[in-house]
Structure formats: structure tokens, C-alpha cells
Amino acid sequence: MLQLKKVSFSYLQKPTVKNISFSTEKGKIVAIIGESGCGKSTLLKLIYGLYDLNEGQIFWNEKEVLGPKYHLIPGMEYMKYLAQDFDLMPFITVAENVGKYLSNIYKDKKDQRVAELLEIVEMSEFATIKAQFLSGGQMQRVALARVLALEPEVLLLDEPFSHIDNFRKNSLRRKLFAYLKQKKITTIIATHDSTDVLSFADEVLVMKNGKIIEKGSANYLYENPKDKYVASLFGDVNEIEIDGKSQLVYPHQLEIVEKSTVEVEVLQSFFRGNHFLVEAVFQNTILYFESHSSLEKGAKVFLQIKR
């Protein structure tokens, strides 16, 4: 079990991480989401042991995680941490980068392991290409394979799909998280992208200003956001007053009807493939809803929350 007990840390005087406590069991995938600068990346570095805590303690299986004051080389050997800079060796091949820390004693086993990992991150065809010739997204996929090479007990991922093309992201996410589940690798992923979270995380922690302000399953947080900040992490959200009650409503939860108390004026329509996202104004407030067809600017329609 990974445990954080009242963890606090600051780079200078202002605290970056404030009194954070949570625990997770072996093999679970935990997502930390929040706006940029909320402390997600710093929290991962603290879990890995890159910094000394100002207050609190971190444990993995009752063994305390300690920082640079206690270790000449910071970082816990049973953990792997993938930062946003990939730190690949540019003048060696993709396969050599992935197998960098694997033993050469059993060469066949090493080659088999490297091939397995390159298949997971969909980089098999680039095995013999030097890292310097890769795109940013390709480098990120190689870095993912490398942190898995010596199978860690705990994997810490900081925005692991940020450079990867959208058309490849979904397939890669499915393969990677299925592999982590199969191997029962405890994973903490820091991200601002809700699609990294909704289908794969067992638990979601929401951070704001260095604190965890909410936690629960992705499904629960999506359907029951405590405020607009939490809801906005999952996409566009409207905060509107209907029948004297303020409500948080996602665009897909609104529908066009013949008559209601919510009359809006259309500003513009955005094509989204199987629907249009419509921007409109309601009581001097911008709101968004979905429509099967494009709506003319200036058109007035009535909306209600879907039953």
C-alpha cells in the first residue's frame, strides 16, 4: 500500500503541496487532475523521493520514502518516474534506449523484453532508429517503454500522453493501462486531460492550490462535481440558474425544446463530428449545448435539461 500522511512541501516560502493525505492499494491506478501549477508534478516528485518533505511522511508497504538528505542518488529503486522531459540518449537507437538498464547476460531475454515493450507503445518499426530522429510524441512513447523495462512496483507518470497524436492516444492508453493492470503495477498519473482518467483510473484526486479538494471514482466526480472547478476538468460546463436554482450542466445534458424558461441567443456553432457544439448567451452569460445541426447566428432557441 502507498500511503501519504499530512505531506507538505514548499520550494520557497509559499507552500506548493499542503497537508495531503491519501492511500491506495497495490495494482490500483490513481489519477491526479487539476489546473496547471496546482502541485500535481511536485506531488509525484515527492512520492518518488526527489525532494525532502517539510512535513509528513510517505510509505510504500510500510517502508518510508526518503529524500536527498538520506540518499546520495534521489529516487526509490522500486519506483519509476516519467517526467515531462524524456531524458533519452539521442545517439543510440530506440531499442537500445528501452533496454538501457536491462542486463546483457541473457541477451535473448533482453531482446524479447524490449520487443514486447515496443509493441505496447506502438514503436516496433522504429527499433533501429536513433532517438535524435524521433518526434516529440515518439520520444514520449519510447520513454514510457523504458520506465517499464525493469518492471517497477510503483509507476509515476507526469502528463504521459501530452505529446502524442490524438489518433494514437486512445489505442496507446488502452494497451498501457491494460498492461499495468495485468502486472498489478501501482500507478499514479498526473494529468489535465480527462480522457486519461475517465476510462482507466480506479480513483481520482482533484488538486487545487496545492491541496486535494475532492476524491472519488471518475464516474462519481463527473456526475456529482462539487463546484465548477471540478466539473471543468472534465470538459465544457455551464453554471446556470434554472427555476431559482444554480446548476452545473454539461453541454450534452441540454436539449432544444419548443418552450422553456431558458431562452438563449446563438453566437456560433462548432462542428464536432457527430454533433455541433453551440455557443450561446443566456442572461448575459455564455453557455454551451449540443445540436444535431448547425444553428444560425442570432437564432433564438429554448433549452431544458434532459430528463
N, C-alpha and C positions, 0 to 999 in steps of 0.2 A: 504493500500500500504506500502511495505517495501522500505525505501529509505536510501541510504548511500551517504553522501556528503563529498567528499575530505577527506576520512578516512586514517590516517597514524598511525603506531604503531611500536615501537621497544622494544625488550626485554632488550638490552644493548645499544650500540651506533649505530650499523648498523640497519637501518630500515628493518623490516620484511614485513610490509604492507605499500605501498607507494601511497598516493593520489588516493584512489579508490572511484569511484562514480558509482552507478547504482541504478535502481529501478525496482520493479516488483509488479504486481497486485496480489490481493488475489486469492488463488487457483492455482497459477502457480507453475510449477516445474522448478527450475533453477539449472543447473549443473555447478560446478566449477571444471575445469580439469587443470592439469599441472603436471610437474615432481615433485618428492619428494623434500621437502624443499622450494617450491616456495611460501608458505604462505597460502595455502588453509585452513589448520586446524586452523591456527591463526585467519583467517578472520571469520570462523564460531564462534570461541570463542568471538570475538569482537561483532558480531551480537547478541550473547546471553547475553552479558554484563559481561563476566568473567574478562575482563581487562578494564582499563581506557584508552581511546584514547589519543594519543599525540596531534592529530589534527583531526578536522572534527566532524561530527555528524551522528547519526543513528536514524531513526524514524520508528515506526510502527503505522500506522493510526494517524500520527501527534503527537504521544506520543514518547518522546525521550527515547532511550535506554541508561541507565546509568550504570556505572561500580561499583567496590567495594568501591570507595570513597563515594558513595551515598546510597549503600545498604549493610546492615550488612551481608545478605546472597546473594552473587552474583547470577545473572541469573534472567531473566524476567519471571514472573509467567505464562504468556500467551504463552511462548515458551517452547519447549522441545529440548534438545540437546543430541544426542547419540554420545559419544566419542568412540575412538578405544579400550579403556578398558571398559568392560561392567558393572562393579560395581554391580554384582548380589550378593544377600545374599546366601552364599553357603549351609547353613544348613537348608534352607526351600525349599519347593517344587517349581516347575516351576509355577504352578497356583498361589501360594502364592506370588512369586516374581512379577508376572504380575499384581496381584490385590493389591499390597502393599499399593498404595496410594488411592485406591478406598474406599468409605465409606462402613462400615459394617451395616449401618442402614437398608438398603434394600438388604438383603443377596441374594435373588433370582436374583435381577437385577445385582448384582456384579458378581455372578457365570455365568450368561448369557453373560455378557460383557467379562469376562476372556475367556470363551469358544469360543466366536466369534473371539477374537484376536489370540488365539492359533491356530484356524483354518486357519487364514490368513497367519501365519508364519509356518504352517505345523508342529506344535508341540503338537497337541491334545493328541497323545498317550503317551506323556511324562509328562502330567499334574501333576501326583502324584510323579514324580521322583525329588529327591533333586538336586539342581543346581550343587553341587560339583561333581556329577557323569556324567555331560554332557561334550561333546566335545566342542572345541572352536567354531565351526560353530553352534552347537545347542545353546550355550550360546548367540551367536550373535543374533540368531532368537528370543530368549526369551527377550533379551534386546530391540529389535525392537518392540515387542508386548507391553512391559512395557511403553515405551515412548508414545505409542498411547493410553494407558488406560484412562488417563484424556485428552480427545481429545484437542490437542493444536491448537492455531491459526497459529503458525509458527513452523515447524519442521526442525531441523538442523541435518543432517546426515553426519558423517565423515567416509568414506570408509565403508558403511553399509553392504557390501556383501563380504568383504575381506577374511573372514574365512570360507565361505560357499562353499560346494562342487559344482563343475561346473554343475553336472547333476540336482541339485536342484535350482540353481541360477535363471534360466530362468523362471521357474514357480513362484518362490517367487517374483521376480521382477514384473511380470505381476499382481499378486494378490495385492501386496503392492501399486504399483503406481495407479492401478485402484481404490483401496480404498481411497487413498489420493485425487484423482480427484473427486470421488463421494462426499467426505466430504468437498471438497474445502479447503483443508489444504495447505497453502503456504509452499513449501518445497525447501530448499537449500541443495544440496548434493555435497560434496567434494569427488572426486574420480580420480583415474588414469586409470580406466577401461572404455574404450569407449563403451562397451556393456551396461554399466549403463546409458549411455547418449543417444545413437542413437535413440532408440525407444520411450523414455519416457520424455525427457526434452523438455520443451517449449522454453527454451533459454539456451545457453551455454556460459560461460565466461572462457576464456583461460588466465591462470596466468603464469607469468614467472618473477622470481626475485622480487616478491612482488607486481608486477603491473598487471593490466588487459591489455593484449596486443591485444585482439580480442574478439568480442562477436557477437552472431547471432544464428540462428537456427542450430541444429546439422547437418541437411541436407546441409545448405549453407556452413558451415565451412568445412565439409567433402569434398564437391565438389569444393570449392574455397579457399583452405588454403593459407594464406598469405606468409608462409615460411615453411621450412622443419620441424621446431619445432612443429608447429600447426598440420601439416599432420601426423607426427609421433605419436601423441597422439591417432590417430585412427587406428594405426597398422603399419605394414611394409610399407615403402615408398622409392621410388628411386628418386634420383635427377640426371638426365642425360641430356646430351646435344644432341639434335637431330636437324640436319639442322641448326646448329649455334645458336640454342635457348635452354636455360636451362629450363627444365620442371620437375615438380613433378608428379610422376606417381605411382599409387598403383599397386601391382603385378597383380591383376585381370584385369587391364587395358592394359596389354601387351599380345600379341598373337604371336605364331610362324608362320612365313611365309617362302615362298621359297627364297625370296631375299629382302634385305633392306640395309640401311646404318648402321644398328645396328647389328653387328655380335658378339655373346658372346660365351664364353667357359664355359661349365657346370662344376661346382665344386662338387655339391651333390644335391640329391633330398630328400625331406621330405614328407612322406605320411600324408595327412590331411583329410582322409576320402573320400570325393568325388573328390579330386584332389591331385596333388603333388605340393608343393612349391619348386621351383628350385632356388638354389643359383648359380650364375654365375659371371663371371668377364667380364667387358666391359671397355676398355681403362684404365686399372689398377684400376677400381672402382668396388666394389661388388654391384650387383643388384639382385633383386628377381622377379620372374614371376611365373605364374601358368601353369601347364601342366596336361593333362588328364592321362598321363603315366609317369613312372619314366624314366629319361634320364641318360645315361651312363656318368661317369666322363670323362672329356676331349672332349666330343662331342661338336661340334660347330653348332650353330643354329642362324637363323636370327629372329629378333623381330621387331614388329611395334606396335604403339598404336592403339587399336581397334577403328574402325570408328563408 
